[in-house]
């Protein structure tokens, strides 16, 4: 087998290939377990990374199990045969500390979120384009709402904030301007 040097591979490309190989090996080492027949969780990390790809029916009403501390990025973006948009309600545990970026993004049928009392941070775009949401009650434990967390939640009219909230990043509740119909429409 020839070395990178013998093949004329530049140091930059070599470094990129080595980094990719490290990520692949790390992914292979990360063991997953299925919890409650529905959720994929990284073993020993308390991080939920998505829905079980082998579930037989759509998950409309999710109850995230106690003990989960992090919902990973894009956890409920379609990674299996059921569309993320089927989710209508979510009950989050008191153990949950962070909702990752894009976790529930584009769950357009989501109308109800029950936040647990341990939540500290809602990540970027976490609930972006959840157009069924009309009201949210944020827990007292929440400290940070990152940018665009509730962007384009066009029906969101009532937000109950808490006194412990320290940071609401720019555009956390951004709404796209509504297009005025053309006179010929």
N, C-alpha and C positions, 0 to 999 in steps of 0.2 A: 504494500500500500504506500502511495506517495504522500509526502508531507505537504502542508500548505505552501511552504517555500518552493518545493519542487514543482508544484502546480502553478506557481506565479500568483498566488492569492495575496492581495494587499493586506497589510496589518489591520486596516479598518474593517475589511470584510471578514477577516479571520476572527477579530474580536466579536463582531456581530454574530457569527456562526457559533462561537463558543458560548456567548450569552444565551442564545436561543437553545442550545443543547442543555445548558443549566436549567432553564425554565421548563423544558420538556421533562427532564429528570425529576425536578421538584414536583411537577404535576403528577408524574407517575407515583412518586412517593406519598403524596397526599392521599390518605385513605378516606373514603366516603362511607357514610352509613345512612340508611333510610330510617327516618323517624316517623312514627305514626302512619306508616305506609304511604306517606304523601311527600315528605320533605327530604331533600338531600342535605346532609350536614357534614362538614369536615370533622372527622374524628378528632377528639381531644382539643377542639378549638372553640366550640360553642358558636360557630359561624354557619348560618343557613345560607346555602348557595343556590337553591332553586327547588323546583318540584321534581319528584321522582319521574323520570322519563317513561316508566312502565305503568303509571297509574291508568286505570281503566275508565274513569269518568272525570268529567270536568270539575275543577275545584272552584266553586262559586263562593263559598263561605269558609274562609280560612281562619283557623285558630292556631296561631304560632305557639309551639310548646314552650312551657316555662323552662328556663335553663339556657335558652338561646340568648346570646348577648349582642350579636351582630347579624344583620341581614345584609348579605354581600351585594356588590354592585350588580345591577340588572338581574336580580334573583328571580323576578317573575316576568321577565321578558321571554317571549315564546321560545322555549328550548325543547319542547316536546310536541305531541300531536294536539294538545289543547292550547288555544290562544290565551295569552295573558289577559285579554279583555273580558274573559268570562268571570273574573273575580268581581263579586258584588260587595262583600264585606270582609273586613280583616279585624281580628282581635289580637292585639300585641301583648306579650307577657310583661310583667313587672321587671323581669331580668334583662330585657332588651335595653341596650345603651345607645346603639347607633343603627340608623337605617341608611344603608349605602346608596351611593349615587345611582340614579335611574332604577332603584329597586322595584317600584310599582309604576314606573313611567308608562303612559298610554293604556292604563287599565281603565278604559272608558266607561265601563259599567260599574265601577267602584262608587258606592254611595255612602258607605259607612266605615269609619275607622275608629276603633276604640284603642287609644294609646295606653300603654302600661305606664306605671308611675316611676319607672327607672330610666326612661328615655332621656338622653342628654343631647343628642345631635341628629338632625334630619339632613341627609346629604343632598348634594346638587341634583336637581331634576328628580328627586325621589318620588314625587307624586305628580310630575309634570303631565299635563294633558289627561288628567283624571277628570273628565268633563261631567261625571255624574255627581261629584262632591258638591254639596250645598252648604255644609257646616262642618267645622272641626273644632274640637275642644282640646287644646294643647295641655299636656300635663305640667304640674309644678316643677318637675325635675328637668324639663327641657331648658337648655342653655343656648343652643345655636341652631339657627335655621339657615342653611347654606343657600347660595344663589340659585334661583329658578326652581326651588324645591316644590312650589305649588304653581308654577307657571302654567298658563293656559288652562286653568281649572275654571272654565267659563261660567259655571253655575255657582261657584263658591261665593256666598253672600255673607255668611256669618262665621267669624273667627273669634274664639275665646282664647285670649292670650293669658299667660301667667306672669306673676311678679318676678320670677326667677330668670326669665328670659334675658340674656345678656347681649346676643348678637342676632340681628336679622340682616343677612347679607343682601347686597344690591340685587334688585329684581326678583326677590324670593317669591313674590306674588304677582309677577308680571302677567299682564293680559294683553294679547294681541289686539290692536284696534279692530273694531268691527268694520267690515267693508260695507259701504253704502251701496245699495243696489243701483245699477245704472238705470236712467229713466226709461230705457226701452225694455227693461226686464219686467 
